[in-house]
Amino acid sequence: MGFTISAVLLFGIASFFVLKSKAAGAGAAIVLFLFGFFTAGTGAYEPITNLVQSAATALTDIAE
């Protein structure tokens, strides 16, 4: 049984917790960067989406 969640929702929730906890560092920067691109849909949207989809596929394949 699979479970899917929108990347915008996932990164939005992660961004909320990063800002709420006042965490600072590379992880926080990456989360906020990805949230911005997923919501904005800029010209860099497609390559970043492909990269994240590839990473998600790789993680799924490792878990199987």
Distance bins in CASP14 RR format, pairs under 12 A and 6 or more apart:
PFRMAT RR
TARGET T0000
AUTHOR 0000-0000-0000
RMODE 2
METHOD distances of the structure
MODEL  1
2 60 0 0 0 0 1 0 0 0 0 0 0
2 63 0 0 0 0 0 1 0 0 0 0 0
3 10 0 0 0 0 0 1 0 0 0 0 0
3 60 0 0 0 0 0 1 0 0 0 0 0
4 10 0 0 0 0 0 1 0 0 0 0 0
4 56 0 0 0 0 0 1 0 0 0 0 0
4 60 0 0 0 0 0 1 0 0 0 0 0
5 11 0 0 0 0 0 1 0 0 0 0 0
5 12 0 0 0 0 0 1 0 0 0 0 0
5 13 0 0 0 0 1 0 0 0 0 0 0
5 14 0 0 0 0 0 1 0 0 0 0 0
5 56 0 0 0 0 0 1 0 0 0 0 0
6 12 0 0 0 0 1 0 0 0 0 0 0
6 13 0 0 0 0 0 1 0 0 0 0 0
6 35 0 0 0 0 0 1 0 0 0 0 0
6 38 0 0 0 0 1 0 0 0 0 0 0
6 39 0 0 0 0 0 1 0 0 0 0 0
7 13 0 0 0 0 0 1 0 0 0 0 0
7 14 0 0 0 0 0 1 0 0 0 0 0
7 15 0 0 0 0 0 1 0 0 0 0 0
7 31 0 0 0 0 0 1 0 0 0 0 0
7 34 1 0 0 1 0 0 0 0 0 0 0
7 35 0 0 0 0 1 0 0 0 0 0 0
7 36 0 0 0 0 0 1 0 0 0 0 0
7 37 0 0 0 0 1 0 0 0 0 0 0
7 38 1 0 1 0 0 0 0 0 0 0 0
7 39 0 0 0 0 1 0 0 0 0 0 0
7 41 0 0 0 0 0 1 0 0 0 0 0
7 45 0 0 0 0 0 1 0 0 0 0 0
7 48 0 0 0 0 1 0 0 0 0 0 0
7 49 1 0 0 1 0 0 0 0 0 0 0
7 51 0 0 0 0 0 1 0 0 0 0 0
7 52 1 0 0 1 0 0 0 0 0 0 0
7 53 0 0 0 0 1 0 0 0 0 0 0
7 55 0 0 0 0 0 1 0 0 0 0 0
7 56 0 0 0 0 1 0 0 0 0 0 0
8 14 0 0 0 0 0 1 0 0 0 0 0
8 15 0 0 0 0 0 1 0 0 0 0 0
8 34 0 0 0 0 1 0 0 0 0 0 0
8 35 1 0 0 1 0 0 0 0 0 0 0
8 36 0 0 0 0 1 0 0 0 0 0 0
8 37 0 0 0 0 0 1 0 0 0 0 0
8 38 1 0 1 0 0 0 0 0 0 0 0
8 39 1 0 1 0 0 0 0 0 0 0 0
8 40 0 0 0 0 0 1 0 0 0 0 0
8 41 0 0 0 0 0 1 0 0 0 0 0
8 45 0 0 0 0 0 1 0 0 0 0 0
8 49 0 0 0 0 0 1 0 0 0 0 0
8 52 0 0 0 0 0 1 0 0 0 0 0
9 15 0 0 0 0 0 1 0 0 0 0 0
9 16 0 0 0 0 0 1 0 0 0 0 0
9 35 0 0 0 0 0 1 0 0 0 0 0
9 38 0 0 0 0 1 0 0 0 0 0 0
9 39 0 0 0 0 0 1 0 0 0 0 0
10 16 0 0 0 0 0 1 0 0 0 0 0
10 17 0 0 0 0 0 1 0 0 0 0 0
10 31 0 0 0 0 1 0 0 0 0 0 0
10 34 0 0 0 0 1 0 0 0 0 0 0
10 35 0 0 0 0 1 0 0 0 0 0 0
10 38 0 0 0 0 1 0 0 0 0 0 0
10 39 0 0 0 0 0 1 0 0 0 0 0
10 52 0 0 0 0 0 1 0 0 0 0 0
10 56 0 0 0 0 0 1 0 0 0 0 0
11 17 0 0 0 0 0 1 0 0 0 0 0
11 18 0 0 0 0 1 0 0 0 0 0 0
11 27 0 0 0 0 0 1 0 0 0 0 0
11 28 0 0 0 0 0 1 0 0 0 0 0
11 30 0 0 0 0 1 0 0 0 0 0 0
11 31 1 0 0 1 0 0 0 0 0 0 0
11 32 0 0 0 0 1 0 0 0 0 0 0
11 33 0 0 0 0 1 0 0 0 0 0 0
11 34 1 0 1 0 0 0 0 0 0 0 0
11 35 1 1 0 0 0 0 0 0 0 0 0
11 36 1 0 0 1 0 0 0 0 0 0 0
11 37 0 0 0 0 1 0 0 0 0 0 0
11 38 1 0 1 0 0 0 0 0 0 0 0
11 39 0 0 0 0 1 0 0 0 0 0 0
11 40 0 0 0 0 0 1 0 0 0 0 0
11 48 0 0 0 0 0 1 0 0 0 0 0
11 49 0 0 0 0 0 1 0 0 0 0 0
11 52 0 0 0 0 1 0 0 0 0 0 0
12 18 0 0 0 0 1 0 0 0 0 0 0
12 19 0 0 0 0 1 0 0 0 0 0 0
12 20 0 0 0 0 0 1 0 0 0 0 0
12 31 0 0 0 0 1 0 0 0 0 0 0
12 32 0 0 0 0 1 0 0 0 0 0 0
12 34 0 0 0 0 1 0 0 0 0 0 0
12 35 1 0 1 0 0 0 0 0 0 0 0
12 36 0 0 0 0 1 0 0 0 0 0 0
12 38 0 0 0 0 1 0 0 0 0 0 0
12 39 0 0 0 0 1 0 0 0 0 0 0
13 19 0 0 0 0 0 1 0 0 0 0 0
13 20 0 0 0 0 0 1 0 0 0 0 0
13 31 0 0 0 0 1 0 0 0 0 0 0
13 35 0 0 0 0 1 0 0 0 0 0 0
14 20 0 0 0 0 0 1 0 0 0 0 0
14 21 0 0 0 0 0 1 0 0 0 0 0
14 23 0 0 0 0 0 1 0 0 0 0 0
14 27 0 0 0 0 1 0 0 0 0 0 0
14 28 0 0 0 0 1 0 0 0 0 0 0
14 29 0 0 0 0 0 1 0 0 0 0 0
14 30 0 0 0 0 1 0 0 0 0 0 0
14 31 1 0 1 0 0 0 0 0 0 0 0
14 32 0 0 0 0 1 0 0 0 0 0 0
14 33 0 0 0 0 0 1 0 0 0 0 0
14 34 0 0 0 0 1 0 0 0 0 0 0
14 35 1 0 0 1 0 0 0 0 0 0 0
14 36 0 0 0 0 0 1 0 0 0 0 0
14 38 0 0 0 0 0 1 0 0 0 0 0
15 21 0 0 0 0 0 1 0 0 0 0 0
15 23 0 0 0 0 0 1 0 0 0 0 0
15 27 0 0 0 0 0 1 0 0 0 0 0
15 28 0 0 0 0 1 0 0 0 0 0 0
15 29 0 0 0 0 0 1 0 0 0 0 0
15 30 0 0 0 0 0 1 0 0 0 0 0
15 31 1 0 1 0 0 0 0 0 0 0 0
15 32 1 0 1 0 0 0 0 0 0 0 0
15 33 0 0 0 0 1 0 0 0 0 0 0
15 34 0 0 0 0 1 0 0 0 0 0 0
15 35 1 0 1 0 0 0 0 0 0 0 0
15 36 0 0 0 0 1 0 0 0 0 0 0
15 38 0 0 0 0 0 1 0 0 0 0 0
15 39 0 0 0 0 1 0 0 0 0 0 0
16 23 0 0 0 0 0 1 0 0 0 0 0
16 28 0 0 0 0 0 1 0 0 0 0 0
16 31 0 0 0 0 0 1 0 0 0 0 0
16 32 0 0 0 0 0 1 0 0 0 0 0
16 35 0 0 0 0 1 0 0 0 0 0 0
17 23 0 0 0 0 1 0 0 0 0 0 0
17 27 0 0 0 0 0 1 0 0 0 0 0
17 28 0 0 0 0 1 0 0 0 0 0 0
17 31 0 0 0 0 1 0 0 0 0 0 0
17 32 0 0 0 0 0 1 0 0 0 0 0
17 35 0 0 0 0 0 1 0 0 0 0 0
18 24 0 0 0 0 1 0 0 0 0 0 0
18 25 0 0 0 0 1 0 0 0 0 0 0
18 26 0 0 0 0 0 1 0 0 0 0 0
18 27 1 0 0 1 0 0 0 0 0 0 0
18 28 1 0 1 0 0 0 0 0 0 0 0
18 29 0 0 0 0 1 0 0 0 0 0 0
18 30 0 0 0 0 1 0 0 0 0 0 0
18 31 1 0 1 0 0 0 0 0 0 0 0
18 32 1 0 0 1 0 0 0 0 0 0 0
18 33 0 0 0 0 0 1 0 0 0 0 0
18 34 0 0 0 0 0 1 0 0 0 0 0
18 35 0 0 0 0 1 0 0 0 0 0 0
19 28 0 0 0 0 1 0 0 0 0 0 0
19 31 0 0 0 0 1 0 0 0 0 0 0
19 32 0 0 0 0 1 0 0 0 0 0 0
19 35 0 0 0 0 0 1 0 0 0 0 0
20 28 0 0 0 0 0 1 0 0 0 0 0
21 27 0 0 0 0 0 1 0 0 0 0 0
21 28 0 0 0 0 1 0 0 0 0 0 0
21 31 0 0 0 0 0 1 0 0 0 0 0
22 28 0 0 0 0 1 0 0 0 0 0 0
23 29 0 0 0 0 0 1 0 0 0 0 0
23 30 0 0 0 0 0 1 0 0 0 0 0
23 31 0 0 0 0 1 0 0 0 0 0 0
23 32 0 0 0 0 0 1 0 0 0 0 0
24 31 0 0 0 0 0 1 0 0 0 0 0
24 32 0 0 0 0 0 1 0 0 0 0 0
25 31 0 0 0 0 1 0 0 0 0 0 0
25 32 0 0 0 0 0 1 0 0 0 0 0
25 33 0 0 0 0 0 1 0 0 0 0 0
26 32 0 0 0 0 0 1 0 0 0 0 0
26 33 0 0 0 0 0 1 0 0 0 0 0
27 33 0 0 0 0 1 0 0 0 0 0 0
27 34 0 0 0 0 0 1 0 0 0 0 0
27 35 0 0 0 0 0 1 0 0 0 0 0
28 34 0 0 0 0 0 1 0 0 0 0 0
28 35 0 0 0 0 0 1 0 0 0 0 0
29 35 0 0 0 0 0 1 0 0 0 0 0
29 36 0 0 0 0 0 1 0 0 0 0 0
30 36 0 0 0 0 0 1 0 0 0 0 0
30 37 0 0 0 0 0 1 0 0 0 0 0
30 48 0 0 0 0 0 1 0 0 0 0 0
30 51 0 0 0 0 0 1 0 0 0 0 0
30 52 0 0 0 0 0 1 0 0 0 0 0
30 55 0 0 0 0 0 1 0 0 0 0 0
31 37 0 0 0 0 0 1 0 0 0 0 0
31 38 0 0 0 0 0 1 0 0 0 0 0
31 52 0 0 0 0 0 1 0 0 0 0 0
32 38 0 0 0 0 0 1 0 0 0 0 0
32 39 0 0 0 0 0 1 0 0 0 0 0
33 39 0 0 0 0 0 1 0 0 0 0 0
33 40 0 0 0 0 0 1 0 0 0 0 0
33 42 0 0 0 0 0 1 0 0 0 0 0
33 44 0 0 0 0 0 1 0 0 0 0 0
33 48 0 0 0 0 1 0 0 0 0 0 0
33 51 0 0 0 0 0 1 0 0 0 0 0
33 52 0 0 0 0 0 1 0 0 0 0 0
34 40 0 0 0 0 0 1 0 0 0 0 0
34 41 0 0 0 0 0 1 0 0 0 0 0
34 44 0 0 0 0 0 1 0 0 0 0 0
34 45 0 0 0 0 0 1 0 0 0 0 0
34 48 1 0 0 1 0 0 0 0 0 0 0
34 49 0 0 0 0 1 0 0 0 0 0 0
34 51 0 0 0 0 1 0 0 0 0 0 0
34 52 1 0 0 1 0 0 0 0 0 0 0
34 55 0 0 0 0 0 1 0 0 0 0 0
35 41 0 0 0 0 0 1 0 0 0 0 0
35 48 0 0 0 0 0 1 0 0 0 0 0
35 52 0 0 0 0 0 1 0 0 0 0 0
36 42 0 0 0 0 1 0 0 0 0 0 0
36 44 0 0 0 0 0 1 0 0 0 0 0
36 45 0 0 0 0 1 0 0 0 0 0 0
36 48 0 0 0 0 1 0 0 0 0 0 0
37 43 0 0 0 0 1 0 0 0 0 0 0
37 44 1 0 0 1 0 0 0 0 0 0 0
37 45 1 0 1 0 0 0 0 0 0 0 0
37 46 0 0 0 0 1 0 0 0 0 0 0
37 47 0 0 0 0 1 0 0 0 0 0 0
37 48 1 0 1 0 0 0 0 0 0 0 0
37 49 0 0 0 0 1 0 0 0 0 0 0
37 50 0 0 0 0 0 1 0 0 0 0 0
37 51 0 0 0 0 0 1 0 0 0 0 0
37 52 0 0 0 0 1 0 0 0 0 0 0
38 44 0 0 0 0 0 1 0 0 0 0 0
38 45 1 0 0 1 0 0 0 0 0 0 0
38 46 0 0 0 0 0 1 0 0 0 0 0
38 48 1 0 0 1 0 0 0 0 0 0 0
38 49 1 0 0 1 0 0 0 0 0 0 0
38 51 0 0 0 0 0 1 0 0 0 0 0
38 52 0 0 0 0 1 0 0 0 0 0 0
38 53 0 0 0 0 0 1 0 0 0 0 0
39 45 0 0 0 0 1 0 0 0 0 0 0
39 48 0 0 0 0 0 1 0 0 0 0 0
40 48 0 0 0 0 0 1 0 0 0 0 0
40 49 0 0 0 0 0 1 0 0 0 0 0
41 47 0 0 0 0 0 1 0 0 0 0 0
41 48 0 0 0 0 1 0 0 0 0 0 0
41 49 0 0 0 0 1 0 0 0 0 0 0
42 48 0 0 0 0 1 0 0 0 0 0 0
42 49 0 0 0 0 0 1 0 0 0 0 0
43 49 0 0 0 0 0 1 0 0 0 0 0
44 50 0 0 0 0 0 1 0 0 0 0 0
44 51 0 0 0 0 0 1 0 0 0 0 0
44 52 0 0 0 0 0 1 0 0 0 0 0
45 51 0 0 0 0 0 1 0 0 0 0 0
45 52 0 0 0 0 0 1 0 0 0 0 0
46 52 0 0 0 0 0 1 0 0 0 0 0
46 53 0 0 0 0 0 1 0 0 0 0 0
47 53 0 0 0 0 0 1 0 0 0 0 0
47 54 0 0 0 0 0 1 0 0 0 0 0
48 54 0 0 0 0 0 1 0 0 0 0 0
48 55 0 0 0 0 0 1 0 0 0 0 0
49 55 0 0 0 0 0 1 0 0 0 0 0
49 56 0 0 0 0 0 1 0 0 0 0 0
50 56 0 0 0 0 0 1 0 0 0 0 0
50 57 0 0 0 0 0 1 0 0 0 0 0
51 57 0 0 0 0 0 1 0 0 0 0 0
51 58 0 0 0 0 0 1 0 0 0 0 0
52 58 0 0 0 0 0 1 0 0 0 0 0
52 59 0 0 0 0 0 1 0 0 0 0 0
53 59 0 0 0 0 0 1 0 0 0 0 0
53 60 0 0 0 0 0 1 0 0 0 0 0
54 60 0 0 0 0 0 1 0 0 0 0 0
54 61 0 0 0 0 0 1 0 0 0 0 0
55 61 0 0 0 0 0 1 0 0 0 0 0
55 62 0 0 0 0 0 1 0 0 0 0 0
56 62 0 0 0 0 0 1 0 0 0 0 0
56 63 0 0 0 0 0 1 0 0 0 0 0
57 63 0 0 0 0 0 1 0 0 0 0 0
57 64 0 0 0 0 0 1 0 0 0 0 0
58 64 0 0 0 0 0 1 0 0 0 0 0
END
